């Protein structure tokens, strides 16, 4: 390259660095046009060196930007509503970066590309990238948060509801000690019109929701929309933590989680209250783990599964439900688990009723202390299929451990290659079969040596009360006992 060109390029680069305008402190006629580089400068007060001023815009403002870059040594404060359009890249300072943007009203982002990079620090109370006191609405836009930090809501804090329509939100390596490593939303959150939101390597080291924390609202994932979490962690709810009532996966909506962890509590992938999944919706968890319960997710209320759910290599070694837990679980769709483990219910654990009502549940290679595949207060197979294969329990119920009753009205119960100390296939006070079929093969209970005597513990069924069977029910089993 000729030396003149090198000189010109060096001069142009220097000019780009030098030409940093002060960010405007007013929004004339309600609109602010940005182009080029701006700096929100820090002004340290003489008597309070720890306090830096902010640039404050007092009126409602519409910001229209063309490839603008905003360098933040202090926070940019909007006292009322703000509307973003165009392309803006907010960048925090290298050391002790402030929150980049603070909005005391509503924020709208439409047909925009916004990036928040290295905003905030651990001393920022909430919203390292952006703090919105009321609602945040995103449409036809692409928003990125990367390496942002705060006490709560590492990337963003939303005091109201968050809606995303036909937009993409990406959150990378954001952290919050107190909760919501990526995003913290106080009220409802909804994704519509094929929106996408992706969290990667986000964490809440001392709180809940490594990627997302929703405090008092519902989560709705609409048609064609997707929420994904990769390598996120928190004390509870490695990916999502919801204290609110309802997580609703609508037709065509999906949640995907991989390598997420709950380090000291439940919900390796998610902590939910109620989960409702529509027919064509998906919930997928891979390599997620919880120290207490719900390797994939833990739900404290009702779980209604109409769509497809898949769990692989998930673990809740010191708790319940290697794949998931719920209080009431109804399966009308398809659930598949493989290589899961827990203390109670190697794949699925329900505090009350586990019901299969036309759905198909297939469990492979699961293990637990009680209930190698399933543990429940009661199990109801109304119609459909429950199939377990290669499962084992250290104590009771190599496949199924139920505390009250197994009830089969119709459908098929198929158990193969299962072992336990007691009840190689099923341990339950009662098994009531009113119809359908039960097939058990290669089921074994270990023999216990007591006072030089060998005592077998039910190769197939360990039932305290017995079996009540009515036509046209069919049961076929082949069990055995084996010495330890």
DODOVO-619845 format. One line per field, with one value per residue (C-alpha): residue number from 0; x, y, z; residue in one letter. Coordinates in nm, 4 decimals, m for minus. Example, Ala and Ser with C-alpha at 12.3 -4.5 7.8 and 13.67 -1.06 7.14 Angstrom:
DODOVO-619845
seq: (0;1)
X: (1.2300;1.3670)
Y: (m0.4500;m0.1060)
Z: (0.7800;0.7140)
type: (A;S)
end
This chain:
DODOVO-619845
seq: (0;1;2;3;4;5;6;7;8;9;10;11;12;13;14;15;16;17;18;19;20;21;22;23;24;25;26;27;28;29;30;31;32;33;34;35;36;37;38;39;40;41;42;43;44;45;46;47;48;49;50;51;52;53;54;55;56;57;58;59;60;61;62;63;64;65;66;67;68;69;70;71;72;73;74;75;76;77;78;79;80;81;82;83;84;85;86;87;88;89;90;91;92;93;94;95;96;97;98;99;100;101;102;103;104;105;106;107;108;109;110;111;112;113;114;115;116;117;118;119;120;121;122;123;124;125;126;127;128;129;130;131;132;133;134;135;136;137;138;139;140;141;142;143;144;145;146;147;148;149;150;151;152;153;154;155;156;157;158;159;160;161;162;163;164;165;166;167;168;169;170;171;172;173;174;175;176;177;178;179;180;181;182;183;184;185;186;187;188;189;190;191;192;193;194;195;196;197;198;199;200;201;202;203;204;205;206;207;208;209;210;211;212;213;214;215;216;217;218;219;220;221;222;223;224;225;226;227;228;229;230;231;232;233;234;235;236;237;238;239;240;241;242;243;244;245;246;247;248;249;250;251;252;253;254;255;256;257;258;259;260;261;262;263;264;265;266;267;268;269;270;271;272;273;274;275;276;277;278;279;280;281;282;283;284;285;286;287;288;289;290;291;292;293;294;295;296;297;298;299;300;301;302;303;304;305;306;307;308;309;310;311;312;313;314;315;316;317;318;319;320;321;322;323;324;325;326;327;328;329;330;331;332;333;334;335;336;337;338;339;340;341;342;343;344;345;346;347;348;349;350;351;352;353;354;355;356;357;358;359;360;361;362;363;364;365;366;367;368;369;370;371;372;373;374;375;376;377;378;379;380;381;382;383;384;385;386;387;388;389;390;391;392;393;394;395;396;397;398;399;400;401;402;403;404;405;406;407;408;409;410;411;412;413;414;415;416;417;418;419;420;421;422;423;424;425;426;427;428;429;430;431;432;433;434;435;436;437;438;439;440;441;442;443;444;445;446;447;448;449;450;451;452;453;454;455;456;457;458;459;460;461;462;463;464;465;466;467;468;469;470;471;472;473;474;475;476;477;478;479;480;481;482;483)
X: (0.0000;0.1454;0.2700;0.0228;m0.2686;m0.1198;m0.0797;m0.4375;m0.5798;m0.3817;m0.5053;m0.8661;m0.8424;m0.7000;m0.9785;m1.2402;m1.0892;m1.0612;m1.4024;m1.6112;m1.8888;m2.0473;m2.3810;m2.6616;m2.8356;m3.1694;m3.4092;m3.5205;m3.8772;m3.8899;m3.6384;m3.2642;m3.0612;m2.7322;m2.4483;m2.0852;m1.9203;m2.0432;m1.9242;m2.1275;m1.8512;m1.7999;m1.7741;m1.6379;m1.7576;m1.4903;m1.6364;m1.7743;m1.5186;m1.7153;m2.0170;m2.0166;m2.2747;m2.5061;m2.6340;m3.0042;m3.2735;m3.5886;m3.8441;m3.9822;m3.7431;m3.7300;m3.3723;m3.2983;m2.9429;m2.7221;m2.4286;m2.3849;m2.1375;m2.1899;m1.8972;m2.0230;m1.8170;m2.1443;m2.5073;m2.7364;m3.0642;m3.4048;m3.6552;m3.9556;m4.0307;m3.7706;m3.8021;m3.4964;m3.4668;m3.1613;m2.8200;m2.6514;m2.3595;m2.3296;m1.9870;m1.8954;m1.5618;m1.2848;m1.2904;m1.5876;m1.8239;m2.1554;m2.4978;m2.5139;m2.8805;m3.1461;m3.5108;m3.7569;m4.0549;m4.1293;m3.8765;m3.9601;m3.7162;m3.8439;m3.6516;m3.3295;m2.9971;m2.8780;m2.5688;m2.4760;m2.1134;m1.9192;m2.1862;m2.2269;m2.0316;m2.1044;m2.1798;m2.4621;m2.7872;m2.9958;m2.9631;m2.6013;m2.6829;m3.0208;m3.2621;m3.6279;m3.8570;m4.1792;m4.2368;m3.9904;m4.1333;m3.9084;m4.0255;m3.8511;m3.5151;m3.1929;m3.0616;m2.7311;m2.5972;m2.2408;m2.0171;m2.2613;m2.2898;m2.5125;m2.6385;m2.9743;m3.0296;m2.6792;m2.7867;m3.1179;m3.3667;m3.7312;m3.9606;m4.2743;m4.3458;m4.1147;m4.2580;m4.0654;m4.2223;m4.0350;m3.7053;m3.3809;m3.2286;m2.8833;m2.7274;m2.3634;m2.1518;m2.3653;m2.3659;m2.5709;m2.4923;m2.8468;m3.0573;m3.1256;m2.7733;m2.8916;m3.2320;m3.4578;m3.8256;m4.0664;m4.3926;m4.5064;m4.2728;m4.3883;m4.2222;m4.4360;m4.4080;m4.1050;m3.8963;m3.5710;m3.3909;m3.0585;m2.8555;m2.5007;m2.2582;m2.4733;m2.4805;m2.6325;m2.3699;m2.5679;m2.9246;m3.1861;m3.2098;m2.8701;m3.0156;m3.3621;m3.5513;m3.9233;m4.0512;m4.4296;m4.5450;m4.6211;m4.3971;m4.5559;m4.3613;m4.5713;m4.5917;m4.2504;m4.0697;m3.7757;m3.5947;m3.2517;m3.0021;m2.6458;m2.3975;m2.5941;m2.5865;m2.7399;m2.8101;m3.1580;m3.2908;m2.9738;m3.1518;m3.4881;m3.6283;m3.9994;m4.1856;m4.4914;m4.7852;m4.7657;m4.5119;m4.7040;m4.5473;m4.7896;m4.8233;m4.4837;m4.3021;m3.9942;m3.7482;m3.4027;m3.1498;m2.8026;m2.5273;m2.7195;m2.6760;m2.8461;m2.5467;m2.7164;m3.0870;m3.3423;m3.4048;m3.0868;m3.2562;m3.5545;m3.7588;m4.1258;m4.4634;m4.7094;m4.6095;m4.8566;m4.7243;m4.9348;m4.9473;m4.6724;m4.4518;m4.1163;m3.9189;m3.5671;m3.2947;m2.9472;m2.6768;m2.8541;m2.8098;m2.9413;m2.7987;m3.1449;m3.4283;m3.5350;m3.2273;m3.4168;m3.6824;m3.8605;m4.2260;m4.4087;m4.7548;m4.9225;m4.7369;m4.9516;m4.7539;m4.9358;m4.6313;m4.2849;m4.0401;m3.6904;m3.4364;m3.0907;m2.7966;m2.9751;m2.9112;m3.0528;m2.8236;m2.9210;m3.2890;m3.5876;m3.6533;m3.3459;m3.5479;m3.8172;m4.0451;m4.3996;m4.6847;m4.9460;m4.8183;m5.0461;m4.8955;m5.1020;m4.8041;m4.4623;m4.1935;m3.8558;m3.5734;m3.2328;m2.9500;m3.0996;m3.0468;m3.1745;m3.2243;m3.6019;m3.7457;m3.4525;m3.6391;m3.9698;m4.0887;m4.4323;m4.5392;m4.8955;m5.0346;m4.8515;m5.1149;m5.0731;m5.3876;m5.3247;m4.9589;m4.6416;m4.3663;m4.0447;m3.7689;m3.4262;m3.1244;m3.2402;m3.1376;m3.2258;m3.2349;m3.6158;m3.8051;m3.5465;m3.7669;m4.0689;m4.1635;m4.5104;m4.7780;m5.0106;m4.9677;m5.2628;m5.2353;m5.5667;m5.4614;m5.1410;m4.8005;m4.5510;m4.2354;m3.9181;m3.5977;m3.2637;m3.3609;m3.2538;m3.3109;m3.0763;m3.3683;m3.7299;m3.8982;m3.6504;m3.8802;m4.1736;m4.2096;m4.5591;m4.6665;m5.0444;m5.1628;m5.0877;m5.4102;m5.4323;m5.7575;m5.6281;m5.3088;m4.9835;m4.7290;m4.4046;m4.1061;m3.7830;m3.4326;m3.4848;m3.3449;m3.3940;m3.3469;m3.7251;m3.9774;m3.7617;m4.0178;m4.2830;m4.3127;m4.6544;m4.9167;m5.1747;m5.1816;m5.5324;m5.5768;m5.9122;m5.7968;m5.4995;m5.1884;m4.8815;m4.5635;m4.2582;m3.9435;m3.5954;m3.6933;m3.4854;m3.4845;m3.1693;m3.1673;m3.0819;m2.8890;m3.0303;m2.9271;m2.7792;m3.1112;m3.1708;m3.4764;m3.6108;m3.7760;m4.0211;m3.8570;m4.1377;m4.3956;m4.3601;m4.7174;m4.8276;m5.1953;m5.2138;m5.3458;m5.7029;m5.7674;m6.0761;m6.1493;m6.0127;m5.6900;m5.3834;m5.0615;m4.7572;m4.4396;m4.1251;m3.9243;m3.6280;m3.4150;m3.0399;m2.7834;m2.5830)
Y: (0.0000;0.3477;0.5536;0.8335;0.5934;0.4728;0.8320;0.9165;0.6133;0.6971;1.0559;0.9408;0.7025;0.9781;1.2118;0.9512;0.9205;1.2973;1.3864;1.2945;1.5436;1.5986;1.4232;1.6832;1.7723;1.8649;1.7213;2.0111;1.9792;1.6268;1.4750;1.4222;1.3195;1.1420;1.0544;0.9925;0.9610;1.1112;1.1093;1.1258;1.2827;1.2438;1.5587;1.4787;1.7166;1.8798;1.7933;1.4548;1.2859;0.9612;1.1265;1.1847;1.3938;1.2599;1.4058;1.4657;1.5098;1.6378;1.6147;1.3102;1.2360;1.0525;0.9574;0.8901;0.7606;0.6773;0.4592;0.6501;0.5515;0.6757;0.6452;0.6461;0.7817;0.8796;0.7768;0.9170;0.9995;1.0455;1.1922;1.0975;0.8573;0.7817;0.6312;0.4792;0.4334;0.3629;0.2323;0.3171;0.1472;0.2330;0.1579;0.1818;0.3154;0.0699;0.1110;0.1425;0.1846;0.3498;0.2359;0.3465;0.4532;0.5337;0.5976;0.7180;0.6673;0.4157;0.3097;0.2068;0.0581;0.0317;m0.0538;m0.0108;m0.1811;m0.1144;m0.2528;m0.2113;m0.3100;m0.3127;m0.1049;m0.1000;m0.2528;m0.4471;m0.1231;m0.0272;m0.1069;m0.2235;m0.2361;m0.2301;m0.1607;0.0094;0.0842;0.1399;0.2429;0.1598;m0.0521;m0.1530;m0.2269;m0.3666;m0.4169;m0.5005;m0.4477;m0.6180;m0.5562;m0.6859;m0.6760;m0.7918;m0.7821;m0.5685;m0.5809;m0.4677;m0.5842;m0.6755;m0.7078;m0.7204;m0.6295;m0.4573;m0.3829;m0.3261;m0.1974;m0.2697;m0.5125;m0.6141;m0.6942;m0.8058;m0.8256;m0.9563;m0.8776;m1.0417;m0.9921;m1.1332;m1.1298;m1.2394;m1.2685;m1.0398;m1.0758;m0.9694;m1.0797;m1.0370;m1.1798;m1.1627;m1.1996;m1.1040;m0.9374;m0.8541;m0.7893;m0.6829;m0.7569;m0.9507;m1.0530;m1.1600;m1.2637;m1.2402;m1.2644;m1.4936;m1.3027;m1.4536;m1.4038;m1.5739;m1.5830;m1.7164;m1.7341;m1.5162;m1.5597;m1.4532;m1.5735;m1.4933;m1.4793;m1.6271;m1.6401;m1.6614;m1.5434;m1.4057;m1.3185;m1.2335;m1.1025;m1.0494;m1.1268;m1.3987;m1.5189;m1.5762;m1.7173;m1.6746;m1.8419;m1.9067;m1.7328;m1.8874;m1.8394;m2.0034;m2.0334;m2.1654;m2.2006;m1.9844;m2.0273;m1.8981;m2.0097;m2.1125;m2.1143;m2.1362;m2.0038;m1.8642;m1.7843;m1.6972;m1.6279;m1.5383;m1.7635;m1.8619;m1.9599;m2.0132;m2.1722;m2.0977;m2.2819;m2.2966;m2.1372;m2.2995;m2.2906;m2.4455;m2.4871;m2.6360;m2.6532;m2.4480;m2.4929;m2.4126;m2.4127;m2.4300;m2.4885;m2.6067;m2.5623;m2.6238;m2.4823;m2.3035;m2.2395;m2.1899;m2.1810;m2.3100;m2.4247;m2.4601;m2.5930;m2.5853;m2.8720;m2.7583;m2.5981;m2.7392;m2.7456;m2.8912;m2.9301;m3.0751;m3.1172;m2.9085;m2.9753;m2.8624;m2.9253;m2.9763;m3.0582;m3.0307;m3.0775;m2.9437;m2.7396;m2.7234;m2.6136;m2.5536;m2.5652;m2.7286;m2.8598;m2.9167;m3.0654;m3.0812;m3.0425;m3.1987;m3.2027;m3.3515;m3.3897;m3.5423;m3.5723;m3.3768;m3.4269;m3.3400;m3.5622;m3.4363;m3.3746;m3.4730;m3.5094;m3.5401;m3.4094;m3.2057;m3.1706;m3.0427;m3.0625;m3.1728;m3.2964;m3.3796;m3.5143;m3.4985;m3.4637;m3.6319;m3.6412;m3.8057;m3.8319;m3.9979;m4.0386;m3.8490;m3.8947;m3.7736;m3.8861;m3.9287;m3.9812;m4.0301;m3.8553;m3.7172;m3.6386;m3.4992;m3.3907;m3.5051;m3.6497;m3.7576;m3.8170;m3.9368;m3.8560;m3.9543;m3.8571;m4.0609;m4.0644;m4.2499;m4.2674;m4.4175;m4.4730;m4.3009;m4.3748;m4.2678;m4.3811;m4.4110;m4.4420;m4.5010;m4.3319;m4.1812;m4.0893;m3.9548;m3.9466;m4.1102;m4.2178;m4.2203;m4.3720;m4.2716;m4.3431;m4.3263;m4.4758;m4.4838;m4.6694;m4.7006;m4.8796;m4.9347;m4.7727;m4.8526;m4.7478;m4.8010;m4.8742;m4.9044;m4.8979;m4.9628;m4.7856;m4.6416;m4.5504;m4.4317;m4.3533;m4.4054;m4.5792;m4.6622;m4.6400;m4.7582;m4.6916;m4.7551;m4.7282;m4.9184;m4.9414;m5.0963;m5.1539;m5.3299;m5.3774;m5.2375;m5.3150;m5.2079;m5.3443;m5.3710;m5.3705;m5.4236;m5.2489;m5.0875;m5.0116;m4.8893;m4.9641;m5.0393;m5.1081;m5.0731;m5.1779;m5.1112;m5.1523;m5.1328;m5.3464;m5.3780;m5.5404;m5.5934;m5.7709;m5.8228;m5.6794;m5.7708;m5.7100;m5.7729;m6.0410;m5.9331;m6.1599;m6.1441;m6.3902;m6.6262;m6.6331;m6.5045;m6.2800;m6.1742;m5.8370;m5.8603;m5.8910;m5.7023;m5.5549;m5.4605;m5.3844;m5.3257;m5.3838;m5.5778;m5.5698;m5.4862;m5.5832;m5.5561;m5.6630;m5.6010;m5.5288;m5.7360;m5.7720;m5.9689;m5.9685;m6.1622;m6.0752;m6.2282;m6.1846;m6.1464;m6.1549;m5.8400)
Z: (0.0000;m0.0940;0.1998;0.1198;0.1713;0.5009;0.6138;0.5147;0.6966;1.0103;0.9963;0.9450;1.2410;1.4588;1.3549;1.4467;1.7927;1.8443;1.7136;2.0183;2.0723;2.4099;2.4238;2.3858;2.7100;2.5509;2.2959;2.0771;1.9502;2.0916;1.8465;1.8767;1.5693;1.6342;1.3966;1.4848;1.8246;2.1508;2.5078;2.8264;3.0300;3.4013;3.6103;3.9532;4.2250;4.4389;4.7776;4.6730;4.4465;4.4532;4.2865;3.9112;3.7290;3.4608;3.1353;3.1904;2.9254;3.0936;2.8097;2.6273;2.3444;2.0133;1.9258;1.5590;1.5112;1.2166;1.3244;1.6490;1.9222;2.2793;2.5230;2.8821;3.1684;3.3380;3.3063;3.0372;3.2153;3.0517;3.2974;3.0795;2.7934;2.5274;2.1793;2.0041;1.6279;1.4150;1.5232;1.8562;2.0300;2.4017;2.5507;2.9172;3.0400;3.1106;3.4873;3.7224;3.4285;3.5157;3.4046;3.0404;3.0137;3.2734;3.1805;3.4427;3.2101;2.9331;2.6686;2.3107;2.0596;1.7015;1.3847;1.5757;1.6380;1.9933;2.1644;2.5307;2.5898;2.9187;3.0920;3.4687;3.7556;4.0735;4.2608;4.0202;4.1988;3.9019;3.5250;3.4142;3.0492;3.0761;3.3596;3.2609;3.5430;3.3558;3.0415;2.7696;2.4228;2.1470;1.7886;1.4604;1.6293;1.7337;2.0864;2.2269;2.5829;2.6440;2.9525;3.1520;3.5327;3.8179;4.1556;3.9924;3.6175;3.4741;3.1215;3.1873;3.4641;3.3636;3.6361;3.4323;3.1467;2.8637;2.5186;2.2130;1.8690;1.5634;1.7383;1.8435;2.1897;2.2678;2.6152;2.6497;2.9656;3.1808;3.5583;3.8600;4.2112;4.3400;4.0545;3.6824;3.5510;3.2037;3.2490;3.5427;3.4622;3.7375;3.5546;3.2445;2.9643;2.6192;2.2943;1.9794;1.6011;1.5877;1.8404;1.9641;2.2934;2.3671;2.6908;2.7023;2.9971;3.2219;3.5987;3.9299;4.1734;4.4903;4.3597;4.1300;3.7527;3.5876;3.2588;3.3379;3.6560;3.6360;3.9677;3.9556;3.6043;3.3527;3.0704;2.7293;2.4344;2.1208;1.7818;1.6300;1.9158;2.0984;2.4284;2.4645;2.7500;2.7273;3.0134;3.2574;3.6348;3.9587;4.3136;4.1890;3.8336;3.6287;3.3203;3.4385;3.7796;3.8037;4.1251;3.9171;3.8289;3.4636;3.2000;2.8761;2.5688;2.2865;1.9554;1.7866;2.0803;2.2330;2.5227;2.4798;2.7606;2.7681;3.0313;3.2882;3.6640;3.9947;4.2238;4.5664;4.5090;4.2525;3.8816;3.6843;3.3770;3.5292;3.8428;3.7490;3.9183;3.6544;3.3053;3.0179;2.6886;2.3704;2.1191;1.8818;2.1487;2.2658;2.5903;2.5576;2.8237;2.7747;3.0389;3.3023;3.6732;4.0092;4.3522;4.5017;4.2593;3.8964;3.6830;3.3817;3.5595;3.8929;3.9018;4.2288;4.0705;3.7683;3.4626;3.1507;2.8639;2.5288;2.3067;2.2940;2.5875;2.5774;2.8584;2.8202;3.0610;3.3358;3.7058;4.0493;4.2507;4.5973;4.5275;4.3166;3.9460;3.7293;3.4338;3.6113;3.9123;3.9567;4.2040;3.9477;3.6097;3.3148;2.9934;2.6759;2.4407;2.4230;2.6929;2.6309;2.8839;2.8596;3.1116;3.4052;3.7783;4.1161;4.4723;4.4245;4.0768;3.8429;3.5619;3.6954;4.0467;4.1339;4.4807;4.4129;4.0872;3.7738;3.5039;3.1454;2.9526;2.5919;2.5908;2.5520;2.8146;2.7311;2.9927;2.9193;3.1428;3.4601;3.8177;4.1701;4.5309;4.5156;4.1877;3.9183;3.6570;3.8354;4.1901;4.2722;4.5356;4.2806;3.9189;3.6772;3.3300;3.1731;2.8141;2.6194;2.6990;2.9848;2.8832;3.0885;2.9934;3.1691;3.4986;3.8520;4.2124;4.5029;4.7366;4.6185;4.2783;4.0036;3.7613;3.9591;4.3258;4.4266;4.7813;4.7427;4.4268;4.0655;3.8640;3.5050;3.3196;2.9674;2.7644;2.8006;3.0806;2.9509;3.1823;3.0851;3.2220;3.5696;3.9160;4.2766;4.6266;4.6654;4.3818;4.0769;3.8568;4.0795;4.4495;4.5571;4.8230;4.5531;4.1815;4.0371;3.6757;3.5090;3.1529;2.9206;2.9517;3.1725;3.0446;3.2668;3.1464;3.2884;3.6245;3.9272;4.3019;4.4994;4.7649;5.1184;5.3526;5.7063;5.9823;5.7214;5.5384;5.1878;5.1573;4.8151;4.7741;4.4831;4.1445;3.9661;4.2067;4.5734;4.6810;5.0390;4.9625;4.6406;4.2848;4.1928;3.8335;3.6137;3.2561;3.0060;3.1886;3.1053;3.3014;3.1987;3.3943;3.4365;3.7459;3.9210;4.2292;4.2390;4.5169;4.5831)
type: (X;X;X;X;X;X;X;X;X;X;X;X;X;X;X;X;X;X;X;X;X;X;X;X;X;X;X;X;X;X;X;X;X;X;X;X;X;X;X;X;X;X;X;X;X;X;X;X;X;X;X;X;X;X;X;X;X;X;X;X;X;X;X;X;X;X;X;X;X;X;X;X;X;X;X;X;X;X;X;X;X;X;X;X;X;X;X;X;X;X;X;X;X;X;X;X;X;X;X;X;X;X;X;X;X;X;X;X;X;X;X;X;X;X;X;X;X;X;X;X;X;X;X;X;X;X;X;X;X;X;X;X;X;X;X;X;X;X;X;X;X;X;X;X;X;X;X;X;X;X;X;X;X;X;X;X;X;X;X;X;X;X;X;X;X;X;X;X;X;X;X;X;X;X;X;X;X;X;X;X;X;X;X;X;X;X;X;X;X;X;X;X;X;X;X;X;X;X;X;X;X;X;X;X;X;X;X;X;X;X;X;X;X;X;X;X;X;X;X;X;X;X;X;X;X;X;X;X;X;X;X;X;X;X;X;X;X;X;X;X;X;X;X;X;X;X;X;X;X;X;X;X;X;X;X;X;X;X;X;X;X;X;X;X;X;X;X;X;X;X;X;X;X;X;X;X;X;X;X;X;X;X;X;X;X;X;X;X;X;X;X;X;X;X;X;X;X;X;X;X;X;X;X;X;X;X;X;X;X;X;X;X;X;X;X;X;X;X;X;X;X;X;X;X;X;X;X;X;X;X;X;X;X;X;X;X;X;X;X;X;X;X;X;X;X;X;X;X;X;X;X;X;X;X;X;X;X;X;X;X;X;X;X;X;X;X;X;X;X;X;X;X;X;X;X;X;X;X;X;X;X;X;X;X;X;X;X;X;X;X;X;X;X;X;X;X;X;X;X;X;X;X;X;X;X;X;X;X;X;X;X;X;X;X;X;X;X;X;X;X;X;X;X;X;X;X;X;X;X;X;X;X;X;X;X;X;X;X;X;X;X;X;X;X;X;X;X;X;X;X;X;X;X;X;X;X;X;X;X;X;X;X;X;X;X;X;X;X;X;X;X;X;X;X;X;X;X;X;X;X;X;X;X;X)
end
